[in-house]
Amino acid sequence: MLKINLSLILVIGLSSLSVYSLLGSGWSSNSNYSFLGAVRAVAQTISYEISLGLILLRVVIFSGGFRMEVIERSQKNS
């Protein structure tokens, strides 16, 4: 049986898919200002995701693994 031990990376990857809907909605309106606003929203979303990724990287380093079970076990031991 194949065990995926990168569940935290999967969560981060799935949460970053919202960027495409933001950009697509601005592009489909056929207005330059809406597209510019969508590009601004995408840049803001990406900057928040970078900081969230760095915070989660710190959790991974201190817990010792990417799996949610490992993170949960390290919190119980503290």
mmJSON file of the N, C-alpha and C atoms, coordinates in Angstrom:
{"data_MODEL":{"atom_site":{
"group_PDB":["ATOM","ATOM","ATOM","ATOM","ATOM","ATOM","ATOM","ATOM","ATOM","ATOM","ATOM","ATOM","ATOM","ATOM","ATOM","ATOM","ATOM","ATOM","ATOM","ATOM","ATOM","ATOM","ATOM","ATOM","ATOM","ATOM","ATOM","ATOM","ATOM","ATOM","ATOM","ATOM","ATOM","ATOM","ATOM","ATOM","ATOM","ATOM","ATOM","ATOM","ATOM","ATOM","ATOM","ATOM","ATOM","ATOM","ATOM","ATOM","ATOM","ATOM","ATOM","ATOM","ATOM","ATOM","ATOM","ATOM","ATOM","ATOM","ATOM","ATOM","ATOM","ATOM","ATOM","ATOM","ATOM","ATOM","ATOM","ATOM","ATOM","ATOM","ATOM","ATOM","ATOM","ATOM","ATOM","ATOM","ATOM","ATOM","ATOM","ATOM","ATOM","ATOM","ATOM","ATOM","ATOM","ATOM","ATOM","ATOM","ATOM","ATOM","ATOM","ATOM","ATOM","ATOM","ATOM","ATOM","ATOM","ATOM","ATOM","ATOM","ATOM","ATOM","ATOM","ATOM","ATOM","ATOM","ATOM","ATOM","ATOM","ATOM","ATOM","ATOM","ATOM","ATOM","ATOM","ATOM","ATOM","ATOM","ATOM","ATOM","ATOM","ATOM","ATOM","ATOM","ATOM","ATOM","ATOM","ATOM","ATOM","ATOM","ATOM","ATOM","ATOM","ATOM","ATOM","ATOM","ATOM","ATOM","ATOM","ATOM","ATOM","ATOM","ATOM","ATOM","ATOM","ATOM","ATOM","ATOM","ATOM","ATOM","ATOM","ATOM","ATOM","ATOM","ATOM","ATOM","ATOM","ATOM","ATOM","ATOM","ATOM","ATOM","ATOM","ATOM","ATOM","ATOM","ATOM","ATOM","ATOM","ATOM","ATOM","ATOM","ATOM","ATOM","ATOM","ATOM","ATOM","ATOM","ATOM","ATOM","ATOM","ATOM","ATOM","ATOM","ATOM","ATOM","ATOM","ATOM","ATOM","ATOM","ATOM","ATOM","ATOM","ATOM","ATOM","ATOM","ATOM","ATOM","ATOM","ATOM","ATOM","ATOM","ATOM","ATOM","ATOM","ATOM","ATOM","ATOM","ATOM","ATOM","ATOM","ATOM","ATOM","ATOM","ATOM","ATOM","ATOM","ATOM","ATOM","ATOM","ATOM","ATOM","ATOM","ATOM","ATOM","ATOM","ATOM","ATOM","ATOM","ATOM","ATOM","ATOM","ATOM","ATOM"],
"id":[1,2,3,4,5,6,7,8,9,10,11,12,13,14,15,16,17,18,19,20,21,22,23,24,25,26,27,28,29,30,31,32,33,34,35,36,37,38,39,40,41,42,43,44,45,46,47,48,49,50,51,52,53,54,55,56,57,58,59,60,61,62,63,64,65,66,67,68,69,70,71,72,73,74,75,76,77,78,79,80,81,82,83,84,85,86,87,88,89,90,91,92,93,94,95,96,97,98,99,100,101,102,103,104,105,106,107,108,109,110,111,112,113,114,115,116,117,118,119,120,121,122,123,124,125,126,127,128,129,130,131,132,133,134,135,136,137,138,139,140,141,142,143,144,145,146,147,148,149,150,151,152,153,154,155,156,157,158,159,160,161,162,163,164,165,166,167,168,169,170,171,172,173,174,175,176,177,178,179,180,181,182,183,184,185,186,187,188,189,190,191,192,193,194,195,196,197,198,199,200,201,202,203,204,205,206,207,208,209,210,211,212,213,214,215,216,217,218,219,220,221,222,223,224,225,226,227,228,229,230,231,232,233,234],
"type_symbol":["N","C","C","N","C","C","N","C","C","N","C","C","N","C","C","N","C","C","N","C","C","N","C","C","N","C","C","N","C","C","N","C","C","N","C","C","N","C","C","N","C","C","N","C","C","N","C","C","N","C","C","N","C","C","N","C","C","N","C","C","N","C","C","N","C","C","N","C","C","N","C","C","N","C","C","N","C","C","N","C","C","N","C","C","N","C","C","N","C","C","N","C","C","N","C","C","N","C","C","N","C","C","N","C","C","N","C","C","N","C","C","N","C","C","N","C","C","N","C","C","N","C","C","N","C","C","N","C","C","N","C","C","N","C","C","N","C","C","N","C","C","N","C","C","N","C","C","N","C","C","N","C","C","N","C","C","N","C","C","N","C","C","N","C","C","N","C","C","N","C","C","N","C","C","N","C","C","N","C","C","N","C","C","N","C","C","N","C","C","N","C","C","N","C","C","N","C","C","N","C","C","N","C","C","N","C","C","N","C","C","N","C","C","N","C","C","N","C","C","N","C","C","N","C","C","N","C","C","N","C","C","N","C","C"],
"label_atom_id":["N","CA","C","N","CA","C","N","CA","C","N","CA","C","N","CA","C","N","CA","C","N","CA","C","N","CA","C","N","CA","C","N","CA","C","N","CA","C","N","CA","C","N","CA","C","N","CA","C","N","CA","C","N","CA","C","N","CA","C","N","CA","C","N","CA","C","N","CA","C","N","CA","C","N","CA","C","N","CA","C","N","CA","C","N","CA","C","N","CA","C","N","CA","C","N","CA","C","N","CA","C","N","CA","C","N","CA","C","N","CA","C","N","CA","C","N","CA","C","N","CA","C","N","CA","C","N","CA","C","N","CA","C","N","CA","C","N","CA","C","N","CA","C","N","CA","C","N","CA","C","N","CA","C","N","CA","C","N","CA","C","N","CA","C","N","CA","C","N","CA","C","N","CA","C","N","CA","C","N","CA","C","N","CA","C","N","CA","C","N","CA","C","N","CA","C","N","CA","C","N","CA","C","N","CA","C","N","CA","C","N","CA","C","N","CA","C","N","CA","C","N","CA","C","N","CA","C","N","CA","C","N","CA","C","N","CA","C","N","CA","C","N","CA","C","N","CA","C","N","CA","C","N","CA","C","N","CA","C","N","CA","C","N","CA","C","N","CA","C","N","CA","C"],
"label_alt_id":[null,null,null,null,null,null,null,null,null,null,null,null,null,null,null,null,null,null,null,null,null,null,null,null,null,null,null,null,null,null,null,null,null,null,null,null,null,null,null,null,null,null,null,null,null,null,null,null,null,null,null,null,null,null,null,null,null,null,null,null,null,null,null,null,null,null,null,null,null,null,null,null,null,null,null,null,null,null,null,null,null,null,null,null,null,null,null,null,null,null,null,null,null,null,null,null,null,null,null,null,null,null,null,null,null,null,null,null,null,null,null,null,null,null,null,null,null,null,null,null,null,null,null,null,null,null,null,null,null,null,null,null,null,null,null,null,null,null,null,null,null,null,null,null,null,null,null,null,null,null,null,null,null,null,null,null,null,null,null,null,null,null,null,null,null,null,null,null,null,null,null,null,null,null,null,null,null,null,null,null,null,null,null,null,null,null,null,null,null,null,null,null,null,null,null,null,null,null,null,null,null,null,null,null,null,null,null,null,null,null,null,null,null,null,null,null,null,null,null,null,null,null,null,null,null,null,null,null,null,null,null,null,null,null],
"label_comp_id":["MET","MET","MET","LEU","LEU","LEU","LYS","LYS","LYS","ILE","ILE","ILE","ASN","ASN","ASN","LEU","LEU","LEU","SER","SER","SER","LEU","LEU","LEU","ILE","ILE","ILE","LEU","LEU","LEU","VAL","VAL","VAL","ILE","ILE","ILE","GLY","GLY","GLY","LEU","LEU","LEU","SER","SER","SER","SER","SER","SER","LEU","LEU","LEU","SER","SER","SER","VAL","VAL","VAL","TYR","TYR","TYR","SER","SER","SER","LEU","LEU","LEU","LEU","LEU","LEU","GLY","GLY","GLY","SER","SER","SER","GLY","GLY","GLY","TRP","TRP","TRP","SER","SER","SER","SER","SER","SER","ASN","ASN","ASN","SER","SER","SER","ASN","ASN","ASN","TYR","TYR","TYR","SER","SER","SER","PHE","PHE","PHE","LEU","LEU","LEU","GLY","GLY","GLY","ALA","ALA","ALA","VAL","VAL","VAL","ARG","ARG","ARG","ALA","ALA","ALA","VAL","VAL","VAL","ALA","ALA","ALA","GLN","GLN","GLN","THR","THR","THR","ILE","ILE","ILE","SER","SER","SER","TYR","TYR","TYR","GLU","GLU","GLU","ILE","ILE","ILE","SER","SER","SER","LEU","LEU","LEU","GLY","GLY","GLY","LEU","LEU","LEU","ILE","ILE","ILE","LEU","LEU","LEU","LEU","LEU","LEU","ARG","ARG","ARG","VAL","VAL","VAL","VAL","VAL","VAL","ILE","ILE","ILE","PHE","PHE","PHE","SER","SER","SER","GLY","GLY","GLY","GLY","GLY","GLY","PHE","PHE","PHE","ARG","ARG","ARG","MET","MET","MET","GLU","GLU","GLU","VAL","VAL","VAL","ILE","ILE","ILE","GLU","GLU","GLU","ARG","ARG","ARG","SER","SER","SER","GLN","GLN","GLN","LYS","LYS","LYS","ASN","ASN","ASN","SER","SER","SER"],
"label_asym_id":["A","A","A","A","A","A","A","A","A","A","A","A","A","A","A","A","A","A","A","A","A","A","A","A","A","A","A","A","A","A","A","A","A","A","A","A","A","A","A","A","A","A","A","A","A","A","A","A","A","A","A","A","A","A","A","A","A","A","A","A","A","A","A","A","A","A","A","A","A","A","A","A","A","A","A","A","A","A","A","A","A","A","A","A","A","A","A","A","A","A","A","A","A","A","A","A","A","A","A","A","A","A","A","A","A","A","A","A","A","A","A","A","A","A","A","A","A","A","A","A","A","A","A","A","A","A","A","A","A","A","A","A","A","A","A","A","A","A","A","A","A","A","A","A","A","A","A","A","A","A","A","A","A","A","A","A","A","A","A","A","A","A","A","A","A","A","A","A","A","A","A","A","A","A","A","A","A","A","A","A","A","A","A","A","A","A","A","A","A","A","A","A","A","A","A","A","A","A","A","A","A","A","A","A","A","A","A","A","A","A","A","A","A","A","A","A","A","A","A","A","A","A","A","A","A","A","A","A","A","A","A","A","A","A"],
"label_entity_id":["1","1","1","1","1","1","1","1","1","1","1","1","1","1","1","1","1","1","1","1","1","1","1","1","1","1","1","1","1","1","1","1","1","1","1","1","1","1","1","1","1","1","1","1","1","1","1","1","1","1","1","1","1","1","1","1","1","1","1","1","1","1","1","1","1","1","1","1","1","1","1","1","1","1","1","1","1","1","1","1","1","1","1","1","1","1","1","1","1","1","1","1","1","1","1","1","1","1","1","1","1","1","1","1","1","1","1","1","1","1","1","1","1","1","1","1","1","1","1","1","1","1","1","1","1","1","1","1","1","1","1","1","1","1","1","1","1","1","1","1","1","1","1","1","1","1","1","1","1","1","1","1","1","1","1","1","1","1","1","1","1","1","1","1","1","1","1","1","1","1","1","1","1","1","1","1","1","1","1","1","1","1","1","1","1","1","1","1","1","1","1","1","1","1","1","1","1","1","1","1","1","1","1","1","1","1","1","1","1","1","1","1","1","1","1","1","1","1","1","1","1","1","1","1","1","1","1","1","1","1","1","1","1","1"],
"label_seq_id":[1,1,1,2,2,2,3,3,3,4,4,4,5,5,5,6,6,6,7,7,7,8,8,8,9,9,9,10,10,10,11,11,11,12,12,12,13,13,13,14,14,14,15,15,15,16,16,16,17,17,17,18,18,18,19,19,19,20,20,20,21,21,21,22,22,22,23,23,23,24,24,24,25,25,25,26,26,26,27,27,27,28,28,28,29,29,29,30,30,30,31,31,31,32,32,32,33,33,33,34,34,34,35,35,35,36,36,36,37,37,37,38,38,38,39,39,39,40,40,40,41,41,41,42,42,42,43,43,43,44,44,44,45,45,45,46,46,46,47,47,47,48,48,48,49,49,49,50,50,50,51,51,51,52,52,52,53,53,53,54,54,54,55,55,55,56,56,56,57,57,57,58,58,58,59,59,59,60,60,60,61,61,61,62,62,62,63,63,63,64,64,64,65,65,65,66,66,66,67,67,67,68,68,68,69,69,69,70,70,70,71,71,71,72,72,72,73,73,73,74,74,74,75,75,75,76,76,76,77,77,77,78,78,78],
"pdbx_PDB_ins_code":[null,null,null,null,null,null,null,null,null,null,null,null,null,null,null,null,null,null,null,null,null,null,null,null,null,null,null,null,null,null,null,null,null,null,null,null,null,null,null,null,null,null,null,null,null,null,null,null,null,null,null,null,null,null,null,null,null,null,null,null,null,null,null,null,null,null,null,null,null,null,null,null,null,null,null,null,null,null,null,null,null,null,null,null,null,null,null,null,null,null,null,null,null,null,null,null,null,null,null,null,null,null,null,null,null,null,null,null,null,null,null,null,null,null,null,null,null,null,null,null,null,null,null,null,null,null,null,null,null,null,null,null,null,null,null,null,null,null,null,null,null,null,null,null,null,null,null,null,null,null,null,null,null,null,null,null,null,null,null,null,null,null,null,null,null,null,null,null,null,null,null,null,null,null,null,null,null,null,null,null,null,null,null,null,null,null,null,null,null,null,null,null,null,null,null,null,null,null,null,null,null,null,null,null,null,null,null,null,null,null,null,null,null,null,null,null,null,null,null,null,null,null,null,null,null,null,null,null,null,null,null,null,null,null],
"Cartn_x":[0.829,0.0,0.874,0.491,1.249,0.796,1.72,1.394,1.952,1.087,1.527,1.886,3.143,3.568,3.866,3.242,3.392,2.037,1.235,-0.128,-0.166,0.798,0.836,1.103,1.94,2.209,0.972,0.222,-1.019,-2.036,-2.136,-3.055,-2.652,-1.379,-0.896,-1.143,-0.904,-1.113,-2.569,-3.464,-4.885,-5.41,-4.862,-5.326,-4.838,-3.802,-3.283,-4.021,-5.005,-5.747,-6.729,-6.976,-7.906,-7.368,-6.078,-5.461,-5.992,-6.22,-6.686,-8.099,-8.949,-10.307,-10.317,-9.457,-9.367,-8.915,-7.882,-7.357,-8.327,-8.981,-9.953,-11.159,-11.608,-12.761,-12.423,-11.229,-10.825,-10.608,-10.097,-9.813,-11.097,-12.079,-13.296,-14.24,-13.999,-14.907,-14.648,-13.583,-13.205,-13.041,-12.608,-12.319,-10.883,-10.178,-8.78,-8.677,-9.598,-9.551,-9.87,-10.803,-11.103,-9.931,-9.289,-8.122,-6.982,-6.786,-5.749,-6.047,-7.316,-7.7,-7.494,-7.748,-7.539,-6.059,-5.221,-3.773,-3.285,-3.845,-3.493,-3.939,-5.132,-5.628,-4.792,-4.35,-3.496,-2.161,-1.577,-0.301,-0.443,-1.548,-1.783,-1.986,-2.722,-2.952,-1.651,-0.822,0.462,1.358,1.355,2.2,1.733,0.421,-0.079,0.253,0.225,0.542,2.019,2.877,4.302,4.546,3.917,4.103,3.492,2.339,1.74,2.641,3.253,4.17,5.388,5.909,7.06,6.682,5.478,5.014,4.855,4.258,4.087,5.416,6.389,7.719,8.367,8.136,8.653,8.022,6.724,6.04,6.612,6.883,7.439,8.837,9.634,10.996,10.971,10.111,10.081,9.409,8.468,7.798,8.568,9.291,10.113,9.479,8.387,7.783,6.649,6.286,5.227,3.847,3.769,2.477,1.746,0.425,-0.383,-0.29,-0.114,0.013,1.274,2.353,3.622,3.505,2.844,2.67,1.788,0.729,-0.164,0.548,1.35,2.082,3.097,3.745,4.732,4.042,2.808,2.084,1.622,1.309,0.888,2.058,3.253,4.429,4.902,4.482,4.969,4.296],
"Cartn_y":[-1.184,0.0,1.248,2.197,3.435,4.444,4.897,5.904,7.245,8.24,9.587,10.296,10.615,11.266,12.747,13.335,14.756,15.441,15.102,15.616,17.12,17.676,19.119,19.855,19.307,19.921,19.839,18.77,18.629,19.69,19.957,20.988,22.361,22.663,23.954,24.06,22.977,22.988,23.175,22.532,22.676,24.057,24.641,25.973,27.055,26.779,27.782,27.79,26.921,26.89,28.048,28.767,29.903,31.045,31.069,32.12,32.094,30.905,30.793,31.331,31.117,31.648,33.167,33.729,35.192,35.809,35.251,35.789,35.564,34.426,34.149,35.057,35.398,36.287,37.703,38.156,39.482,39.525,38.443,38.401,38.281,37.549,37.298,38.495,39.505,40.651,41.626,41.451,42.304,43.772,44.022,45.377,45.417,46.431,46.544,46.758,47.512,47.8,46.559,45.752,44.504,43.543,43.5,42.631,43.112,44.42,44.978,44.685,44.781,44.439,42.97,42.122,40.687,40.367,41.033,40.819,41.265,42.36,42.834,41.835,41.28,40.284,39.013,38.624,37.437,37.673,38.857,39.17,39.172,39.698,39.727,38.314,37.483,36.105,35.316,35.503,34.79,35.236,36.537,36.992,36.421,36.264,35.641,34.154,33.506,32.078,31.82,32.752,32.588,32.653,33.614,33.704,32.5,32.021,30.824,29.608,29.51,28.407,28.429,29.612,29.711,29.348,29.721,29.339,27.825,27.221,25.765,25.029,25.637,25.04,24.982,26.006,26.002,24.873,24.656,23.561,22.215,22.064,20.808,20.565,21.61,21.45,21.047,21.687,21.379,20.044,19.622,18.343,17.16,17.377,16.313,15.543,16.017,15.311,16.092,15.676,16.338,15.783,14.59,13.947,14.578,14.648,15.248,14.439,13.114,12.283,12.624,12.895,13.244,14.595,15.539,16.866,16.766,15.971,15.801,15.127,14.108,13.398,14.311,15.192,16.089,17.142,17.499,18.442,17.784,16.501,15.801,15.607,15.457,15.229,16.494,17.65,18.904,19.213],
"Cartn_z":[0.0,0.0,0.0,-0.799,-0.939,0.11,0.931,1.94,1.482,1.48,1.129,2.417,2.588,3.806,3.573,2.583,2.308,2.365,3.35,3.402,3.622,4.307,4.527,3.221,2.383,1.078,0.188,0.309,-0.45,-0.026,1.251,1.749,1.226,1.249,0.741,-0.761,-1.483,-2.926,-3.316,-2.598,-2.905,-2.53,-1.486,-1.103,-2.06,-2.809,-3.734,-5.075,-5.262,-6.521,-6.659,-5.593,-5.664,-6.519,-6.737,-7.539,-8.971,-9.502,-10.884,-11.055,-10.077,-10.192,-10.09,-9.264,-9.168,-10.49,-11.055,-12.307,-13.453,-13.473,-14.537,-14.477,-13.287,-13.18,-13.624,-13.339,-13.811,-15.309,-15.857,-17.287,-18.109,-17.585,-18.36,-18.394,-17.599,-17.575,-18.728,-19.463,-20.6,-20.215,-19.003,-18.55,-18.035,-18.45,-18.021,-16.517,-15.951,-14.526,-13.691,-14.155,-13.447,-13.519,-14.667,-14.808,-13.922,-13.841,-12.984,-11.512,-11.123,-9.759,-9.463,-10.45,-10.261,-10.117,-10.885,-10.773,-9.401,-8.899,-7.554,-6.496,-6.655,-5.699,-5.734,-6.916,-7.044,-6.353,-6.552,-5.903,-4.387,-3.896,-2.459,-1.915,-2.63,-2.202,-2.171,-3.172,-3.21,-2.066,-1.751,-0.646,0.679,0.874,2.093,2.129,0.98,0.946,1.226,0.838,1.124,2.626,3.294,4.747,5.455,4.98,5.557,5.347,4.174,3.897,4.804,5.085,5.988,7.42,7.835,9.168,9.26,8.234,8.244,8.124,7.455,7.374,8.754,9.547,10.914,11.723,11.547,12.247,11.819,10.531,10.017,10.578,10.658,11.175,12.649,13.447,14.867,15.173,14.34,14.606,14.025,12.945,12.391,11.256,10.667,9.551,8.924,7.717,6.969,7.275,7.826,8.04,9.211,9.087,10.149,11.448,11.336,12.528,13.309,12.591,13.232,13.93,13.28,13.873,15.114,15.026,16.166,17.33,17.03,18.086,18.766,17.987,18.603,19.472,19.168,20.016,21.309,21.258,22.472,23.423,22.894,23.729,24.434,23.959,24.554,25.857],
"occupancy":[1.0,1.0,1.0,1.0,1.0,1.0,1.0,1.0,1.0,1.0,1.0,1.0,1.0,1.0,1.0,1.0,1.0,1.0,1.0,1.0,1.0,1.0,1.0,1.0,1.0,1.0,1.0,1.0,1.0,1.0,1.0,1.0,1.0,1.0,1.0,1.0,1.0,1.0,1.0,1.0,1.0,1.0,1.0,1.0,1.0,1.0,1.0,1.0,1.0,1.0,1.0,1.0,1.0,1.0,1.0,1.0,1.0,1.0,1.0,1.0,1.0,1.0,1.0,1.0,1.0,1.0,1.0,1.0,1.0,1.0,1.0,1.0,1.0,1.0,1.0,1.0,1.0,1.0,1.0,1.0,1.0,1.0,1.0,1.0,1.0,1.0,1.0,1.0,1.0,1.0,1.0,1.0,1.0,1.0,1.0,1.0,1.0,1.0,1.0,1.0,1.0,1.0,1.0,1.0,1.0,1.0,1.0,1.0,1.0,1.0,1.0,1.0,1.0,1.0,1.0,1.0,1.0,1.0,1.0,1.0,1.0,1.0,1.0,1.0,1.0,1.0,1.0,1.0,1.0,1.0,1.0,1.0,1.0,1.0,1.0,1.0,1.0,1.0,1.0,1.0,1.0,1.0,1.0,1.0,1.0,1.0,1.0,1.0,1.0,1.0,1.0,1.0,1.0,1.0,1.0,1.0,1.0,1.0,1.0,1.0,1.0,1.0,1.0,1.0,1.0,1.0,1.0,1.0,1.0,1.0,1.0,1.0,1.0,1.0,1.0,1.0,1.0,1.0,1.0,1.0,1.0,1.0,1.0,1.0,1.0,1.0,1.0,1.0,1.0,1.0,1.0,1.0,1.0,1.0,1.0,1.0,1.0,1.0,1.0,1.0,1.0,1.0,1.0,1.0,1.0,1.0,1.0,1.0,1.0,1.0,1.0,1.0,1.0,1.0,1.0,1.0,1.0,1.0,1.0,1.0,1.0,1.0,1.0,1.0,1.0,1.0,1.0,1.0,1.0,1.0,1.0,1.0,1.0,1.0],
"B_iso_or_equiv":[0.0,0.0,0.0,0.0,0.0,0.0,0.0,0.0,0.0,0.0,0.0,0.0,0.0,0.0,0.0,0.0,0.0,0.0,0.0,0.0,0.0,0.0,0.0,0.0,0.0,0.0,0.0,0.0,0.0,0.0,0.0,0.0,0.0,0.0,0.0,0.0,0.0,0.0,0.0,0.0,0.0,0.0,0.0,0.0,0.0,0.0,0.0,0.0,0.0,0.0,0.0,0.0,0.0,0.0,0.0,0.0,0.0,0.0,0.0,0.0,0.0,0.0,0.0,0.0,0.0,0.0,0.0,0.0,0.0,0.0,0.0,0.0,0.0,0.0,0.0,0.0,0.0,0.0,0.0,0.0,0.0,0.0,0.0,0.0,0.0,0.0,0.0,0.0,0.0,0.0,0.0,0.0,0.0,0.0,0.0,0.0,0.0,0.0,0.0,0.0,0.0,0.0,0.0,0.0,0.0,0.0,0.0,0.0,0.0,0.0,0.0,0.0,0.0,0.0,0.0,0.0,0.0,0.0,0.0,0.0,0.0,0.0,0.0,0.0,0.0,0.0,0.0,0.0,0.0,0.0,0.0,0.0,0.0,0.0,0.0,0.0,0.0,0.0,0.0,0.0,0.0,0.0,0.0,0.0,0.0,0.0,0.0,0.0,0.0,0.0,0.0,0.0,0.0,0.0,0.0,0.0,0.0,0.0,0.0,0.0,0.0,0.0,0.0,0.0,0.0,0.0,0.0,0.0,0.0,0.0,0.0,0.0,0.0,0.0,0.0,0.0,0.0,0.0,0.0,0.0,0.0,0.0,0.0,0.0,0.0,0.0,0.0,0.0,0.0,0.0,0.0,0.0,0.0,0.0,0.0,0.0,0.0,0.0,0.0,0.0,0.0,0.0,0.0,0.0,0.0,0.0,0.0,0.0,0.0,0.0,0.0,0.0,0.0,0.0,0.0,0.0,0.0,0.0,0.0,0.0,0.0,0.0,0.0,0.0,0.0,0.0,0.0,0.0,0.0,0.0,0.0,0.0,0.0,0.0],
"pdbx_formal_charge":[null,null,null,null,null,null,null,null,null,null,null,null,null,null,null,null,null,null,null,null,null,null,null,null,null,null,null,null,null,null,null,null,null,null,null,null,null,null,null,null,null,null,null,null,null,null,null,null,null,null,null,null,null,null,null,null,null,null,null,null,null,null,null,null,null,null,null,null,null,null,null,null,null,null,null,null,null,null,null,null,null,null,null,null,null,null,null,null,null,null,null,null,null,null,null,null,null,null,null,null,null,null,null,null,null,null,null,null,null,null,null,null,null,null,null,null,null,null,null,null,null,null,null,null,null,null,null,null,null,null,null,null,null,null,null,null,null,null,null,null,null,null,null,null,null,null,null,null,null,null,null,null,null,null,null,null,null,null,null,null,null,null,null,null,null,null,null,null,null,null,null,null,null,null,null,null,null,null,null,null,null,null,null,null,null,null,null,null,null,null,null,null,null,null,null,null,null,null,null,null,null,null,null,null,null,null,null,null,null,null,null,null,null,null,null,null,null,null,null,null,null,null,null,null,null,null,null,null,null,null,null,null,null,null],
"auth_seq_id":[1,1,1,2,2,2,3,3,3,4,4,4,5,5,5,6,6,6,7,7,7,8,8,8,9,9,9,10,10,10,11,11,11,12,12,12,13,13,13,14,14,14,15,15,15,16,16,16,17,17,17,18,18,18,19,19,19,20,20,20,21,21,21,22,22,22,23,23,23,24,24,24,25,25,25,26,26,26,27,27,27,28,28,28,29,29,29,30,30,30,31,31,31,32,32,32,33,33,33,34,34,34,35,35,35,36,36,36,37,37,37,38,38,38,39,39,39,40,40,40,41,41,41,42,42,42,43,43,43,44,44,44,45,45,45,46,46,46,47,47,47,48,48,48,49,49,49,50,50,50,51,51,51,52,52,52,53,53,53,54,54,54,55,55,55,56,56,56,57,57,57,58,58,58,59,59,59,60,60,60,61,61,61,62,62,62,63,63,63,64,64,64,65,65,65,66,66,66,67,67,67,68,68,68,69,69,69,70,70,70,71,71,71,72,72,72,73,73,73,74,74,74,75,75,75,76,76,76,77,77,77,78,78,78],
"auth_comp_id":["MET","MET","MET","LEU","LEU","LEU","LYS","LYS","LYS","ILE","ILE","ILE","ASN","ASN","ASN","LEU","LEU","LEU","SER","SER","SER","LEU","LEU","LEU","ILE","ILE","ILE","LEU","LEU","LEU","VAL","VAL","VAL","ILE","ILE","ILE","GLY","GLY","GLY","LEU","LEU","LEU","SER","SER","SER","SER","SER","SER","LEU","LEU","LEU","SER","SER","SER","VAL","VAL","VAL","TYR","TYR","TYR","SER","SER","SER","LEU","LEU","LEU","LEU","LEU","LEU","GLY","GLY","GLY","SER","SER","SER","GLY","GLY","GLY","TRP","TRP","TRP","SER","SER","SER","SER","SER","SER","ASN","ASN","ASN","SER","SER","SER","ASN","ASN","ASN","TYR","TYR","TYR","SER","SER","SER","PHE","PHE","PHE","LEU","LEU","LEU","GLY","GLY","GLY","ALA","ALA","ALA","VAL","VAL","VAL","ARG","ARG","ARG","ALA","ALA","ALA","VAL","VAL","VAL","ALA","ALA","ALA","GLN","GLN","GLN","THR","THR","THR","ILE","ILE","ILE","SER","SER","SER","TYR","TYR","TYR","GLU","GLU","GLU","ILE","ILE","ILE","SER","SER","SER","LEU","LEU","LEU","GLY","GLY","GLY","LEU","LEU","LEU","ILE","ILE","ILE","LEU","LEU","LEU","LEU","LEU","LEU","ARG","ARG","ARG","VAL","VAL","VAL","VAL","VAL","VAL","ILE","ILE","ILE","PHE","PHE","PHE","SER","SER","SER","GLY","GLY","GLY","GLY","GLY","GLY","PHE","PHE","PHE","ARG","ARG","ARG","MET","MET","MET","GLU","GLU","GLU","VAL","VAL","VAL","ILE","ILE","ILE","GLU","GLU","GLU","ARG","ARG","ARG","SER","SER","SER","GLN","GLN","GLN","LYS","LYS","LYS","ASN","ASN","ASN","SER","SER","SER"],
"auth_asym_id":["A","A","A","A","A","A","A","A","A","A","A","A","A","A","A","A","A","A","A","A","A","A","A","A","A","A","A","A","A","A","A","A","A","A","A","A","A","A","A","A","A","A","A","A","A","A","A","A","A","A","A","A","A","A","A","A","A","A","A","A","A","A","A","A","A","A","A","A","A","A","A","A","A","A","A","A","A","A","A","A","A","A","A","A","A","A","A","A","A","A","A","A","A","A","A","A","A","A","A","A","A","A","A","A","A","A","A","A","A","A","A","A","A","A","A","A","A","A","A","A","A","A","A","A","A","A","A","A","A","A","A","A","A","A","A","A","A","A","A","A","A","A","A","A","A","A","A","A","A","A","A","A","A","A","A","A","A","A","A","A","A","A","A","A","A","A","A","A","A","A","A","A","A","A","A","A","A","A","A","A","A","A","A","A","A","A","A","A","A","A","A","A","A","A","A","A","A","A","A","A","A","A","A","A","A","A","A","A","A","A","A","A","A","A","A","A","A","A","A","A","A","A","A","A","A","A","A","A","A","A","A","A","A","A"],
"auth_atom_id":["N","CA","C","N","CA","C","N","CA","C","N","CA","C","N","CA","C","N","CA","C","N","CA","C","N","CA","C","N","CA","C","N","CA","C","N","CA","C","N","CA","C","N","CA","C","N","CA","C","N","CA","C","N","CA","C","N","CA","C","N","CA","C","N","CA","C","N","CA","C","N","CA","C","N","CA","C","N","CA","C","N","CA","C","N","CA","C","N","CA","C","N","CA","C","N","CA","C","N","CA","C","N","CA","C","N","CA","C","N","CA","C","N","CA","C","N","CA","C","N","CA","C","N","CA","C","N","CA","C","N","CA","C","N","CA","C","N","CA","C","N","CA","C","N","CA","C","N","CA","C","N","CA","C","N","CA","C","N","CA","C","N","CA","C","N","CA","C","N","CA","C","N","CA","C","N","CA","C","N","CA","C","N","CA","C","N","CA","C","N","CA","C","N","CA","C","N","CA","C","N","CA","C","N","CA","C","N","CA","C","N","CA","C","N","CA","C","N","CA","C","N","CA","C","N","CA","C","N","CA","C","N","CA","C","N","CA","C","N","CA","C","N","CA","C","N","CA","C","N","CA","C","N","CA","C","N","CA","C","N","CA","C","N","CA","C","N","CA","C","N","CA","C"],
"pdbx_PDB_model_num":[1,1,1,1,1,1,1,1,1,1,1,1,1,1,1,1,1,1,1,1,1,1,1,1,1,1,1,1,1,1,1,1,1,1,1,1,1,1,1,1,1,1,1,1,1,1,1,1,1,1,1,1,1,1,1,1,1,1,1,1,1,1,1,1,1,1,1,1,1,1,1,1,1,1,1,1,1,1,1,1,1,1,1,1,1,1,1,1,1,1,1,1,1,1,1,1,1,1,1,1,1,1,1,1,1,1,1,1,1,1,1,1,1,1,1,1,1,1,1,1,1,1,1,1,1,1,1,1,1,1,1,1,1,1,1,1,1,1,1,1,1,1,1,1,1,1,1,1,1,1,1,1,1,1,1,1,1,1,1,1,1,1,1,1,1,1,1,1,1,1,1,1,1,1,1,1,1,1,1,1,1,1,1,1,1,1,1,1,1,1,1,1,1,1,1,1,1,1,1,1,1,1,1,1,1,1,1,1,1,1,1,1,1,1,1,1,1,1,1,1,1,1,1,1,1,1,1,1,1,1,1,1,1,1]
}}}
